[in-house]
Amino acid sequence: MTSQVLSDQAPLEATTFARLLRANAMLRRELEARLLDEHSLTVKDYEALLVLDGAEESSMRRVDLAGRLLLTASGVTRLLDGLERLGYVTKRQCEADARVSYAVITVDGRRALVKATEIHHSTLIELFGSLFTRKELDTLNELLARLPGAADDEPCALDPAS
């Protein structure tokens, strides 16, 4: 079968899913390019700083942060190592259990987050605002919230309302 035949037979759900994936990849690439250029932060770095900033005592168990960022334990370790080198995050051991460590956002990390948030928000406003009206964005937001995991009780780390 040719790819044309396969695409003609693909259900609307498959086409919709493919468009979501492509749009996500393009938007993340653009956002990451701007964050890297301006602040040497990846999207995941930014998300980690945002989560830590909003956490109780501006810290979180590394394992909990990994779960929140949808990363493995080794993935969050690599991410936090980079943020520690930049001076944006520090590590704190749990006094009650030496096996547990916390990631803590630093003052410099907060400063970087504030600056990066300006780029983050202006980029999203530019990318979405140029394509959709406010009403269309409301509708899109409502529709996407129906997808599994998209509207969990715990706010998305990249949600400015979180």
PLY file of the C-alpha trace (Angstrom):
ply
format ascii 1.0
element vertex 162
property float x
property float y
property float z
element edge 161
property int vertex1
property int vertex2
end_header
0.00 0.00 0.00
1.11 3.49 -0.66
1.25 6.15 2.00
-1.67 7.89 0.25
-3.86 4.82 0.66
-2.84 4.49 4.31
-3.59 8.15 5.02
-6.97 7.84 3.26
-7.81 4.93 5.56
-6.58 6.56 8.76
-9.35 7.46 11.16
-9.90 11.09 12.04
-8.54 10.29 15.51
-5.17 9.30 14.00
-4.96 12.50 11.98
-5.89 14.56 15.01
-3.31 12.77 17.16
-0.60 13.32 14.53
-1.44 17.03 14.38
-1.26 17.31 18.17
2.16 15.67 18.17
3.51 17.86 15.36
2.12 21.03 16.93
3.56 20.08 20.32
6.99 19.43 18.79
7.00 22.71 16.88
5.81 24.79 19.83
8.29 23.19 22.24
11.15 23.67 19.74
10.34 27.35 19.34
9.88 27.94 23.04
13.05 26.04 23.90
15.09 27.92 21.31
14.05 31.23 22.85
14.62 30.07 26.44
18.04 28.67 25.55
19.03 31.77 23.62
17.97 34.21 26.33
18.51 32.22 29.55
20.39 28.96 28.79
17.35 27.01 30.01
15.54 24.13 28.37
11.76 23.87 28.65
12.23 21.12 31.29
14.70 23.33 33.20
12.12 26.12 33.21
9.38 23.72 34.26
11.53 22.38 37.14
12.22 25.91 38.41
8.53 26.75 38.17
7.52 23.64 40.14
10.16 24.23 42.81
9.21 27.88 43.14
5.61 26.88 43.81
6.44 24.04 46.19
6.22 24.27 49.96
9.49 25.76 51.26
10.57 26.07 47.61
11.82 22.51 47.72
10.68 19.07 46.70
11.91 15.54 47.07
13.82 14.72 43.93
11.70 11.61 43.33
8.50 13.69 43.57
9.94 16.29 41.20
10.76 13.52 38.73
7.16 12.33 38.83
5.81 15.83 38.42
8.05 16.47 35.41
7.36 13.02 33.93
11.06 12.13 34.14
12.89 9.04 35.34
15.09 9.22 38.43
18.20 9.43 36.25
16.54 12.04 34.02
15.76 14.34 36.94
19.29 13.84 38.28
20.79 14.99 34.96
18.38 17.94 34.82
19.12 19.01 38.39
22.89 18.59 37.90
22.70 21.18 35.12
20.60 23.56 37.19
23.00 23.13 40.12
25.95 24.03 37.87
24.09 27.23 36.91
23.50 27.97 40.60
19.71 27.83 40.20
19.08 24.77 42.36
20.82 23.26 45.35
20.55 19.86 46.96
19.49 19.34 50.57
19.60 16.03 52.42
16.66 14.96 54.52
17.56 15.05 58.20
15.28 12.12 59.04
16.29 9.83 56.15
19.72 10.04 54.52
18.41 8.20 51.45
16.13 11.15 50.64
17.34 14.38 49.08
15.52 17.53 48.14
15.93 19.93 45.24
15.72 23.55 46.41
15.43 26.60 44.18
18.02 29.30 44.96
17.71 33.08 44.88
19.52 33.06 41.52
17.13 30.36 40.34
14.17 32.60 41.22
15.72 35.52 39.34
16.27 33.32 36.29
12.70 32.04 36.55
11.25 35.56 36.61
13.23 36.55 33.50
12.50 33.29 31.69
8.78 33.60 32.48
8.67 36.85 30.51
10.06 35.04 27.44
7.84 32.00 28.07
4.63 34.02 28.28
5.44 36.40 25.43
6.33 33.47 23.17
3.09 31.63 23.94
1.05 34.79 23.46
2.78 35.39 20.14
2.40 31.81 18.92
-1.18 31.23 20.07
-2.45 34.80 19.85
-1.45 35.05 16.22
-3.46 31.94 15.35
-6.50 31.94 17.61
-9.05 34.36 18.97
-9.67 34.38 22.73
-12.91 32.43 22.18
-11.09 29.83 20.07
-8.42 29.48 22.76
-11.13 28.94 25.39
-12.70 26.25 23.21
-9.35 24.59 22.48
-8.49 24.62 26.17
-11.82 23.00 27.05
-11.42 20.34 24.36
-7.85 19.48 25.30
-8.83 19.25 28.98
-10.92 16.20 28.08
-7.82 14.22 27.09
-6.45 11.76 29.65
-4.01 13.46 32.00
-4.54 16.91 30.52
-6.72 18.19 33.35
-5.41 16.30 36.36
-6.16 17.71 39.79
-2.52 18.71 40.10
-1.90 21.74 37.88
0.47 21.43 34.98
3.87 22.84 35.81
3.76 25.08 32.77
0.33 26.43 33.64
0.87 30.03 34.74
-2.08 29.66 37.14
-0.33 26.87 39.05
0 1
1 2
2 3
3 4
4 5
5 6
6 7
7 8
8 9
9 10
10 11
11 12
12 13
13 14
14 15
15 16
16 17
17 18
18 19
19 20
20 21
21 22
22 23
23 24
24 25
25 26
26 27
27 28
28 29
29 30
30 31
31 32
32 33
33 34
34 35
35 36
36 37
37 38
38 39
39 40
40 41
41 42
42 43
43 44
44 45
45 46
46 47
47 48
48 49
49 50
50 51
51 52
52 53
53 54
54 55
55 56
56 57
57 58
58 59
59 60
60 61
61 62
62 63
63 64
64 65
65 66
66 67
67 68
68 69
69 70
70 71
71 72
72 73
73 74
74 75
75 76
76 77
77 78
78 79
79 80
80 81
81 82
82 83
83 84
84 85
85 86
86 87
87 88
88 89
89 90
90 91
91 92
92 93
93 94
94 95
95 96
96 97
97 98
98 99
99 100
100 101
101 102
102 103
103 104
104 105
105 106
106 107
107 108
108 109
109 110
110 111
111 112
112 113
113 114
114 115
115 116
116 117
117 118
118 119
119 120
120 121
121 122
122 123
123 124
124 125
125 126
126 127
127 128
128 129
129 130
130 131
131 132
132 133
133 134
134 135
135 136
136 137
137 138
138 139
139 140
140 141
141 142
142 143
143 144
144 145
145 146
146 147
147 148
148 149
149 150
150 151
151 152
152 153
153 154
154 155
155 156
156 157
157 158
158 159
159 160
160 161
